[in-house]
Amino acid sequence: MISRLLIANRGEIALRIIRACNELDIESVVVYSQGDAGAPYLELADEAICIGPAPSAQSYLSIPTIISAAEIANVDAVHPGYGFLAENAHFAEVCRANNIEFVGPDEETIRKVGDKAEAKISAKAAGIPVVEGSDGPVESEAEALEVARKAGYPVLIKAVSGGGGRGMRIAHNDISLQANIQTARAEAEIAFGDPSVYIEKYLEDPRHVEIQILADRKGDCIYLGERDCSVQRRHQKVIEEGPSPAVSSADAAKMGRAAVKLCKSVGYHGAGTVEFLYDGKKFYFMELNARIQVEHPVTELICGVDLIKEQIKIAGGATLSHKQTQVRPKGHAIECRINAEDPDNNFAPSPGTVTKCIVPGGPGVRVDSHVCAGYRIPPNYDSMIGKLLVWADTREEAIVRMRRALDEYVIEGVKTNISLHRRILRNAYFVRGEYTTSFLDEMLSA
Ligand code: ADP
């Protein structure tokens, strides 16, 4: 049982975890950097501890500092949220070495699935289709060329430790592969501290469809429907919805069973997401994210399960609260990521003080955001300042509801991407559900 928990994160996800703790009657201790001092959400936790200067390397990414905070606060568990240390196997290891439960899978599992090339090998071993490409990292240029010619161009050069839509380069022929591979390695070394890359066939116009799973330590594992995250700008998710308008329930169930099989085969426990690419007929494993994801509320709305509470309960030793047959996704949910960025200036981040903030509400609307009028958005972190979600019986009604909610949303003082969401929700292709991962980039360049 967990009775006091440290939240090693900030912003909306820190607030989301505080809320779960308050409902579970668990004391919450939230850390914050000097950049986040005075943020209103900190007051909702039982305790807040300053862990250093605004740059994340000296605060939210500093393992010694966070462990010291956990010891001072005398907590029995740490929730890492997403980003920062969420998929850092060493952090999980240090937590457990200090007798602090890490809300997430074991360090060995995090390591195993965090290496994207190794994760593909695990998926293949579990009989799950993977995108054609190298078996593991490519060691030489000659090997890369051989794999690429066999898979057929275009191919992607992907960083083994990459993520968040970063660390990928496309090559259309031998010459561009040769030209890009060294650059890809150098970039991966700088961005992820690991130069290893692997090669994968680049699927033209796929959809990104992912499965939410929950697994306990006893080895039980369930899937909770799918989310379609194909509305992306430069490979970064902008809108997510569930169920996917393009995947039949039979295919979704196949993906779900494949996800469970993979998670069981790697000894996974906690909440996780198995990401697939879907070409309209077949699905291919892409990666297993060993954390709670930004878009988890889409699943919460359609499945009626509180994923953060489940995560914490599992970390405390509980078995799953639901059996697979009890999970019956209902209705339709859409999430718009609200970013402080300027759509008229190449989506440049727009930090600063929010002068006015009117949050939408009413039936079927959920806003997960730590932002209010007077809140100062620090320049140091990701530009996402909240998530607007709607739920309705059908996709058509959910779209109408999202348009209505977006029209109510007012944020002044900084630029936001709300206007972009309004455009997407009125785009004929989006409305028909006919979109792939290239839809938004094409809409923006048209
Ligand atoms: P994440 O951002 O979740 O870490 P990745 O960085 O692996 O995931 O992939 C991000 C996005 O890149 C995918 O959603 C998809 O749009 C695109 N992508 C990845 N691999 C491929 C591929 N082999 N073919 C086509 N698109 C791909």
Boltz pocket constraint, residues with backbone or C-beta under 6 A from the ligand:
constraints:
  - pocket:
      binder: B
      contacts: [[A, 131], [A, 156], [A, 162], [A, 163], [A, 164], [A, 165], [A, 166], [A, 200], [A, 201], [A, 202], [A, 203], [A, 204], [A, 206], [A, 208], [A, 229], [A, 232], [A, 235], [A, 236], [A, 275], [A, 277], [A, 286], [A, 287], [A, 437]]
      max_distance: 6.0
